[in-house]
Amino acid sequence: MFKNLISPIQAWLLSQGRCVGCGEPLSKAIKATVRGQTTATCKCGRIFIFDNKKCTYRRALFSEV
């Protein structure tokens, strides 16, 4: 039940380009290229993958970190 409540909020934050943990804009995050993908690390420690074609962010999987 808790996940059903939080998932839409996290999806909305990512669509706005904001961190799902602290709400900071991901444009301020530290960017790096790892295995050919652009990663953005927020100040709270969450790692996101930036899709250059769609200009969107998503949470990184353990295998991508």
Secondary structure, 3 states (H helix, E strand, C coil): CHHHHHHHHHHHHHHCCECCCCCCEHHHCEEEEECCEEEEECCCCCEEEEECCCCEEEECCHHHC
